[in-house]
Amino acid sequence: MKLVTFDRKDDILHMGALTKDGRNIIMLQAGAAAMTGAPSPFFTDMLAFLNGGAAARDQGLAVVDYVTGQNPPDAVVSVDAVRLLAPVPRPESIRDCMAFEQHIINTIRAVGLKKLAPVDEWLEKRLGPGKSLAHRVNKAWYERPIYYKSNRFSVVGPDADVRIPAYTRQFDYELEWGIFIGKTGADIPKKKARNYIGGYTIFNDFSARDIQMKEIAGRLGPSKGKDFDTGNAMGPCLVTPDEIPDPYNLTMTARINGEEWSRGTSADMYWTFEDIIAYISRSETLYPGEFIGSGTCSGAQGRGCGLEMGKFLKSGDVVELEVEGIGVLRNKVV
């Protein structure tokens, strides 16, 4: 299922499932009431759905089949008649990782090596990755999946405006995707970690790069480089794992004002979500509704953010992130 949270432009939240053509939404609570004669506790909101686990997914599929076949009144609404919000408007937590090797390499070259970056790229091509400066100064990254915690109150959804913080002159997008935890657990082994994924979505971790670079020079952060209102865009939907049997073979692209700036693939994740879940859950319980981002998708096909290319966003830009099997997350920068 492709699940969405929406309102009818009246600030009353509903959840539903997109029809196959993506033009309509099956209102799961209305469908459940028509099918069983009573509302379901699973469909009050997306957090309730994620807490419901397999039972919620099974009931959701049953409601979709029922509404599709029986067409009960008031159970379907047009996408054009509603406002889509982030699938989980307020996640239980947000952790964002750096799972793509090439992103950290490109960033080291852009920020640390600067004019020496072309020389370092030449070294890599001639002598192999292990001989380049960017790889050699980055040994800690290969030891464990590194992440930071973000502000769960600053989440916005598709087509929402994203406001540039007043204090930055280098505003950036990041081509990412992520998962929502769908099952409570601690000390989760990697081989069982996929069972704890409740759904996938697209994530744009907007960043104030000039501020971020100043903060991490102090060996802590990022803080205001990442934390500002509207800074975490998610959507357009939450896709249940059965819809994406091979999550590490998805094309990912970013377009600015219709022009493609970034292209990559989830196959280039050095650290998989299973690796990340196993690491984060060491002596720590994970709960349904917690979000984990992949970090910026960079690899052989392209660079996943403006920092890596030396160009940044300006007011009026429209940023579109697309991930195969999920959809398009579109936001306007203001």
C-alpha positions in Angstrom: 0.0 0.0 0.0 1.0 3.6 -0.6 -0.4 5.4 2.5 -1.0 9.1 2.9 -1.9 11.6 5.6 -4.1 14.4 4.4 -6.7 17.0 5.3 -9.5 18.5 3.3 -8.0 22.0 3.8 -9.7 22.1 7.2 -6.9 20.9 9.5 -8.7 17.7 10.3 -6.3 14.8 9.6 -7.2 11.6 7.8 -5.2 8.7 6.6 -5.8 6.7 3.5 -4.4 4.5 0.7 -3.7 5.7 -2.8 -5.5 3.9 -5.6 -3.3 2.3 -8.2 -3.5 5.2 -10.6 -2.6 7.6 -7.8 -5.6 9.9 -8.5 -7.8 9.0 -5.6 -7.5 8.1 -1.9 -9.3 5.3 -0.2 -10.3 6.7 3.2 -9.4 3.7 5.4 -11.5 4.6 8.4 -14.6 5.2 6.4 -14.0 2.0 4.5 -13.5 0.0 7.7 -16.8 1.4 9.1 -18.6 0.4 5.9 -17.0 -3.0 5.9 -17.4 -4.0 9.6 -19.9 -1.5 11.0 -17.4 0.1 13.3 -14.3 2.3 13.0 -10.8 0.7 13.4 -8.2 1.7 16.0 -5.6 1.2 13.3 -6.7 4.0 11.1 -7.0 7.0 13.5 -3.6 8.2 12.2 -0.4 6.8 10.8 1.3 6.3 14.1 -1.7 4.1 15.2 -1.2 2.2 11.9 2.5 1.6 12.5 1.9 0.5 16.1 -0.7 -2.0 14.7 2.0 -3.9 12.8 1.0 -6.8 10.7 -2.6 -6.8 11.9 -3.0 -3.2 10.7 -1.5 -3.9 7.3 -3.7 -6.9 6.8 -6.8 -4.9 7.7 -5.7 -2.1 5.5 -5.4 -4.4 2.5 -8.8 -5.9 3.3 -10.4 -2.4 3.4 -8.8 -1.5 0.1 -10.1 -4.6 -1.5 -13.6 -4.0 -0.1 -13.8 -0.4 -1.1 -12.5 -1.2 -4.6 -15.0 -3.9 -5.1 -18.1 -2.5 -3.3 -17.7 1.3 -3.7 -19.4 2.3 -0.4 -20.4 5.9 -0.2 -18.0 8.6 1.1 -15.0 6.2 1.2 -13.0 7.6 -1.7 -11.8 11.2 -2.3 -9.9 12.8 -5.1 -6.2 13.6 -4.5 -6.9 17.0 -6.1 -9.6 17.8 -3.4 -7.2 17.4 -0.4 -3.9 18.6 0.9 -1.3 15.9 1.3 0.8 16.2 4.5 3.9 14.3 5.6 3.0 10.6 6.0 3.8 10.9 9.7 3.4 14.6 10.5 5.2 14.3 13.8 7.5 11.2 13.9 8.4 9.8 17.3 12.0 10.7 16.5 14.2 11.6 13.6 17.7 10.1 13.0 19.6 10.9 9.9 22.6 8.9 8.7 25.4 9.1 6.2 24.9 5.8 4.4 26.4 6.6 1.0 30.1 6.4 0.8 30.6 8.8 -2.1 28.7 11.6 -0.3 31.2 11.8 2.5 34.1 11.5 0.1 32.7 14.3 -2.1 32.0 16.5 1.0 35.6 16.1 2.3 36.9 17.1 -1.0 34.6 20.1 -1.4 35.0 21.4 2.2 38.3 20.2 3.4 40.6 19.7 0.3 39.1 22.4 -1.9 41.7 23.2 -4.6 43.4 19.9 -3.9 40.1 18.0 -4.7 41.0 17.4 -8.4 44.4 16.1 -7.5 42.8 13.7 -4.9 40.3 12.4 -7.5 43.3 11.8 -9.9 45.0 9.8 -7.1 41.9 7.7 -6.6 41.6 6.9 -10.3 45.3 6.1 -10.7 46.1 4.3 -7.4 42.7 3.2 -6.0 40.4 4.6 -3.3 42.6 3.5 -0.5 45.4 5.9 -1.6 43.3 9.1 -1.8 43.4 11.6 1.0 39.6 11.8 1.3 39.4 8.0 2.0 42.4 8.0 4.4 41.1 10.8 6.6 37.7 9.1 6.8 38.5 5.8 8.5 36.0 6.3 11.3 33.1 6.4 8.9 33.8 2.8 7.8 33.7 1.5 11.4 30.0 2.2 12.1 26.9 3.9 10.6 27.1 7.5 11.9 23.9 9.5 12.5 22.6 12.6 14.2 19.2 13.4 15.7 17.0 16.1 14.2 13.9 18.1 15.2 10.7 16.0 14.9 8.6 19.2 15.2 9.9 20.7 11.9 8.4 18.2 9.5 6.5 19.3 6.4 5.0 17.4 3.5 4.7 17.5 -0.2 4.1 20.9 -1.9 4.7 22.7 1.4 6.9 25.8 1.3 10.3 25.5 2.9 11.6 28.7 4.4 15.3 29.7 4.1 16.6 30.5 7.6 17.5 34.2 7.9 21.1 33.3 9.0 22.3 31.3 6.0 23.7 32.2 2.6 24.2 28.6 1.5 20.9 26.8 1.5 20.9 23.2 0.2 18.8 20.2 -0.6 19.7 16.6 0.0 18.5 13.6 -2.1 17.5 11.1 0.5 15.0 8.5 1.4 14.2 6.8 4.7 12.3 4.3 6.8 9.7 4.3 9.6 10.2 1.7 12.3 7.1 -0.5 12.5 7.9 -2.8 15.4 9.3 -2.4 18.9 12.7 -4.0 19.5 16.1 -3.7 21.0 19.4 -5.4 20.2 18.0 -6.3 16.8 20.2 -8.6 14.8 20.9 -7.5 11.2 19.4 -10.7 9.7 16.0 -9.8 11.4 16.2 -6.0 11.0 14.1 -5.8 7.8 11.1 -7.1 9.8 11.2 -3.9 11.8 10.7 -1.6 8.8 7.2 -0.3 8.7 7.5 1.7 5.5 9.6 3.8 3.2 9.3 7.4 2.2 11.3 10.2 0.5 13.3 12.6 2.7 14.7 16.1 2.0 17.0 17.1 4.8 17.4 20.8 3.9 20.6 22.3 5.2 22.2 25.6 6.0 25.7 24.6 4.8 27.7 27.6 5.8 26.4 27.3 9.4 26.8 23.5 9.4 30.5 23.8 8.5 31.1 26.2 11.3 29.3 24.0 13.8 31.0 20.8 13.0 34.4 22.5 13.3 33.6 22.5 17.1 33.4 18.7 17.0 29.7 18.7 17.8 26.5 19.1 15.7 25.1 19.8 13.3 22.5 22.0 15.2 21.3 25.2 13.5 22.8 23.9 10.3 19.9 21.5 10.3 17.4 22.6 12.9 15.0 25.3 11.7 11.2 25.4 10.9 10.2 23.4 7.8 13.6 21.9 7.5 12.6 18.2 7.2 10.4 17.5 4.2 8.9 14.0 3.9 6.5 12.3 1.5 4.5 12.1 -0.6 3.5 8.7 0.9 4.5 5.9 3.2 5.1 2.7 1.1 4.7 -0.6 2.9 7.6 -3.0 2.5 5.6 -5.5 0.4 5.5 -2.9 -2.3 9.3 -2.7 -2.5 10.7 -6.2 -2.5 14.2 -5.0 -3.5 14.9 -1.7 -1.7 18.5 -1.5 -2.8 17.8 -1.2 -6.5 15.9 2.1 -6.7 16.7 5.0 -9.0 16.8 8.3 -7.1 16.9 11.8 -8.8 16.7 15.5 -7.8 15.4 18.2 -10.0 15.6 22.0 -9.4 13.1 24.0 -11.4 12.7 21.0 -13.7 16.5 20.6 -14.4 18.1 17.4 -13.1 20.9 18.2 -10.7 21.3 14.7 -9.1 20.9 11.1 -10.0 21.8 8.0 -8.0 20.7 4.6 -6.8 19.9 3.1 -3.5 22.3 0.3 -4.5 25.1 2.6 -3.6 24.3 2.5 0.1 27.4 1.4 1.9 25.4 1.0 5.2 22.0 -0.6 4.6 18.9 0.2 6.7 19.4 -3.3 8.2 23.0 -2.3 9.3 21.7 0.9 10.7 18.8 -0.6 12.7 21.2 -3.2 14.2 23.6 -0.5 15.2 21.1 2.0 16.6 19.2 -0.7 18.6 22.3 -1.8 20.5 21.1 -1.5 24.2 18.4 0.9 23.0 14.7 0.2 22.2 13.3 1.4 18.9 9.6 2.1 18.7 7.0 2.3 15.9 6.9 5.7 14.3 10.6 6.5 14.6 12.2 7.7 11.4 15.6 6.9 10.0 17.0 8.8 7.0 19.6 7.4 4.6 21.8 10.4 4.2 22.5 12.0 0.8 22.5 9.7 -2.2 25.7 10.1 -4.1 27.6 7.6 -6.2 28.8 6.7 -9.7 25.8 8.3 -11.3 26.1 11.8 -9.7 26.2 14.0 -6.7 23.3 14.2 -4.3 23.4 17.8 -3.0 24.5 21.3 -3.9 27.4 21.3 -1.5 29.1 18.6 -3.5 28.7 20.7 -6.7 29.3 24.2 -5.3 25.8 25.5 -6.0 23.0 26.4 -3.7 19.2 27.1 -3.6 17.6 30.5 -3.8 14.1 31.8 -3.0 11.6 30.6 -5.6 13.3 27.4 -6.5 11.2 24.3 -6.7 12.9 21.1 -5.5 11.7 17.7 -6.7 13.1 14.5 -5.3 12.0 11.3 -6.9 12.5 7.7 -5.7 11.5 4.8 -7.8 8.5 3.0 -6.4 7.6 5.8 -4.0 6.9 9.0 -6.0 7.9 12.6 -6.1 8.4 14.9 -3.1 8.1 18.5 -4.3 8.7 21.7 -2.2 9.1 25.3 -3.0 11.9 27.3 -1.3 10.8 30.7 0.0 
